[in-house]
């Protein structure tokens, strides 16, 4: 929204606000990160103690919190991306396709890098070293955590499992910090005033008009 003490020059408009939805998405993704890291911390505790109290009930609770928080994170991040796409389109730029925002995550192989491309399409400001680091930290950390988690299922030595769990924990934390930076930077850039781009018209079309 425009401040009452600030007027914009003709030809300028305000982008649709994205920061509010971005904060909601950050909170939900934080809950999902906690729900994902909780079983890893529990596994470290089990490896250290060597016993498990009611594993079926414990795993059921972990699964419930992971699924519910994961759905909330996906939904709120998708809603934020949709609002950001509207703001990008308002500028006359090419935003990501709607189906990529919602479905690209679940396509085998393509889903390994598609969300990162969607985020990149939402950046209207000049990409800097910090934005690239945030993007790599977010998605790179997530991919590493997923692959390490799959590898840990094939390992039997408790020492190796413990090391892999620690790698997953660090990767998940880095991923969350990265996505927080990415969402805040994109939201900040989209909520600033921008110059409306007029549709391109060839000179011969303007002369004939």
C-alpha positions in Angstrom: 0.0 0.0 0.0 1.1 3.6 -0.7 2.0 5.8 2.2 -0.3 8.9 2.5 2.8 11.0 2.6 4.3 9.5 -0.5 3.1 9.8 -4.1 4.4 7.8 -7.0 5.3 9.3 -10.4 2.9 8.7 -13.3 3.4 5.3 -14.9 4.2 3.7 -11.6 2.2 1.2 -9.6 2.5 -0.9 -6.5 3.0 -4.6 -6.7 0.6 -7.0 -5.1 1.8 -7.5 -1.5 3.6 -10.8 -1.1 5.4 -10.4 2.3 2.4 -11.4 4.4 2.0 -14.7 2.6 5.7 -15.2 2.6 5.9 -14.9 6.3 3.1 -17.5 6.7 4.9 -19.8 4.3 8.2 -19.3 6.3 6.4 -20.3 9.6 4.9 -23.4 8.0 8.1 -24.4 6.5 9.8 -24.0 9.8 7.2 -26.3 11.4 7.9 -28.8 8.6 11.7 -28.6 9.2 11.2 -29.2 12.9 8.9 -32.2 12.1 11.6 -33.6 9.8 14.5 -33.0 12.2 12.6 -34.4 15.2 12.9 -38.1 14.0 16.6 -37.6 13.2 17.3 -36.3 16.7 15.2 -39.2 18.1 17.3 -41.7 16.0 20.5 -40.2 17.4 19.1 -40.7 20.9 18.2 -44.3 20.1 21.7 -45.0 18.7 23.2 -43.6 21.8 20.9 -45.4 24.2 20.4 -48.6 22.3 16.7 -49.0 23.3 13.4 -47.9 21.8 10.2 -47.1 23.8 7.1 -48.1 21.9 8.6 -47.6 18.4 5.3 -48.1 16.5 3.6 -45.3 18.4 6.6 -43.0 18.1 7.0 -43.5 14.4 3.2 -42.9 14.0 3.4 -39.6 15.8 6.5 -38.6 13.7 4.7 -39.5 10.5 1.5 -37.6 11.4 3.4 -34.4 12.2 5.6 -34.7 9.1 2.7 -35.2 6.7 0.5 -32.5 8.2 3.3 -29.9 8.4 4.6 -30.9 5.0 1.2 -30.3 3.4 0.9 -27.0 5.2 4.4 -25.9 4.0 3.6 -27.0 0.4 0.2 -25.2 0.4 1.4 -21.9 1.9 4.5 -21.8 -0.3 2.4 -22.4 -3.3 -0.1 -19.7 -2.4 2.9 -17.3 -1.9 4.4 -18.3 -5.2 1.0 -17.7 -6.9 0.8 -14.2 -5.4 4.4 -13.5 -6.5 3.6 -14.7 -10.0 0.7 -12.3 -10.2 3.0 -9.5 -9.2 5.6 -10.6 -11.8 3.0 -10.7 -14.5 1.8 -7.2 -13.5 5.2 -6.0 -14.4 4.9 -7.4 -17.9 7.6 -10.0 -17.2 7.4 -13.7 -17.8 6.5 -15.5 -14.5 6.5 -19.3 -14.0 3.6 -21.4 -15.2 0.9 -22.1 -12.6 1.2 -25.9 -13.0 4.9 -25.6 -12.2 4.2 -23.8 -9.0 1.9 -26.6 -7.7 3.0 -29.8 -9.5 6.6 -29.5 -10.5 7.7 -30.8 -7.1 6.2 -34.2 -7.7 7.6 -35.0 -11.2 10.4 -37.6 -11.1 13.8 -36.2 -11.9 12.4 -32.9 -13.1 11.2 -32.2 -9.6 14.9 -32.2 -8.5 15.5 -28.8 -10.0 12.1 -27.4 -11.1 11.2 -25.6 -7.8 14.6 -23.8 -8.0 13.8 -22.6 -11.5 10.3 -21.4 -10.4 12.0 -19.4 -7.6 14.4 -18.0 -10.1 11.6 -16.8 -12.3 10.1 -14.9 -9.4 13.2 -12.8 -8.9 12.7 -9.4 -10.5 15.8 -7.8 -9.0 19.3 -8.3 -10.1 20.7 -11.6 -8.9 23.6 -11.2 -6.6 26.1 -13.6 -4.9 23.8 -13.6 -1.8 20.7 -14.6 -3.8 22.6 -17.4 -5.5 24.0 -18.6 -2.2 20.5 -18.6 -0.7 19.1 -20.5 -3.6 21.9 -23.1 -3.5 21.5 -23.4 0.3 17.8 -23.9 0.1 17.4 -26.4 -2.7 20.9 -27.9 -2.4 20.4 -28.5 1.3 17.1 -30.2 0.7 18.4 -32.5 -2.1 21.3 -33.5 0.0 19.1 -34.3 3.0 16.8 -36.4 0.9 19.6 -38.4 -0.8 21.5 -38.9 2.5 18.2 -40.1 4.1 17.8 -42.7 1.3 21.5 -43.8 1.7 21.1 -44.2 5.5 18.5 -46.9 4.9 21.1 -49.1 3.3 23.7 -48.6 6.0 23.8 -51.0 9.0 26.8 -49.7 11.1 25.6 -47.5 13.9 28.6 -45.1 13.5 27.9 -44.5 9.8 24.2 -44.0 10.5 25.0 -41.4 13.1 27.2 -39.5 10.7 24.6 -39.6 8.0 21.9 -38.4 10.4 24.1 -35.4 11.4 24.6 -34.5 7.7 20.9 -34.6 7.2 20.2 -32.4 10.2 22.8 -29.8 9.0 21.5 -29.9 5.5 17.8 -29.4 6.6 18.8 -26.4 8.8 20.8 -24.9 5.9 17.9 -25.5 3.5 15.4 -23.7 5.8 17.7 -20.7 6.3 18.2 -20.5 2.6 14.5 -20.6 1.8 13.8 -17.9 4.4 16.3 -15.6 2.7 14.9 -16.4 -0.8 11.3 -15.7 0.2 12.1 -12.5 2.0 14.3 -11.2 -0.8 11.7 -12.0 -3.5 8.9 -10.5 -1.4 10.8 -7.4 -0.7 11.6 -6.9 -4.3 8.0 -7.5 -5.5 6.5 -5.2 -2.9 8.4 -2.2 -4.1 7.1 0.4 -6.5 7.8 -0.5 -10.1 7.4 1.1 -13.5 4.6 -0.2 -15.6 5.9 -1.6 -18.9 3.9 -0.5 -21.9 3.2 -3.2 -24.5 5.7 -3.0 -27.4 4.3 -1.5 -30.6 6.3 -1.4 -33.8 6.9 2.0 -35.3 4.8 1.3 -38.4 1.8 0.4 -36.1 2.1 3.6 -34.1 2.3 5.7 -37.3 -0.8 4.0 -38.8 -2.8 4.7 -35.7 
